[in-house]
Amino acid sequence: MPEIKFTKEEKERLIPKIKMYLNDELDLEVGNFDAEFLLDFFSEEIGSYFYNQGIQDSLAMLDARMEDVKESIYVLEKAVKL
């Protein structure tokens, strides 16, 4: 599995959210470095779980779509006269 990496722009959007969450929920003020470190830690330690769930969700959606395609193909089937 590829390593989960965030772009600079993604980190710029995520770090303030982490800081706000820690401040609002835990009354803990952290700087950008600490918030980025926490983001990196979570992406390395639990990112795979989110990634794998996304894969499973995609496969489930693909399975549902394939069932629709199969049904559409069966509709095209012609009756056979004996």
Buried (B, 14 or more C-beta within 10 A) or exposed (E): EEEBEBEEEEBEEBBEEBBEEBEEEEEEEBEEEBBBEBBBEEBEEEBEEEBEEEEEEEEEEEEEEEEEEEEEEEEEEEEEEE
